[in-house]
Amino acid sequence: MIVDQINVNSIDTASGIFVGVNYANNWSSHRKTNYGFGSVGSSRISNNFSFVIDNDLVDTPINSNAVSIMERGQNINQNQVDVVGINVNVLDSCAALTVGENDLNGWSSHSKRNAGQGRMIGKIQNQNNTMILSDEDLIDSQMTHINDF
């Protein structure tokens, strides 16, 4: 396989570009996001008030039980992958770029984010804004992760 060029602006959370022969099993991704004011691109924001209250007894409990559901034989693929160029501007959390022959079993990505304001991309004018965030959880983002490989 010959790939001449890969150009990517952004690979978001728990995403990826996979070139070649890939064995991907039992992937999971969980995300909870609280924004008082969402994501903004190339904008002007002024005189804004954001107030986030996220007071939970238990916030975002995640049970991740990765179990291998497929196994491939030994040395069954002998592949050649040639990539001339790869350009990626942004790789976000738990993002991947793989080339070749890959065994990708039980990938797991979990996140919880609280922010008064979301992502800002591009030219932003942000002035005279107020963000208040209250996240007084009794249990916050408890994660139980079990692998069975």
Secondary structure, DSSP 8 states (H G I E B T S, - for coil): -EEEEEEEEEE-TT-EEEEEEEEEES-EEEEEEEEEE--EES-EEES-EEEEE---SEE--EEEEEE------TT------EEEEEEEEEE-TT-EEEEEEEEEES-EEEEEEEEEE--EESS-EEES-EEEEE---SEES-EEEEEE-
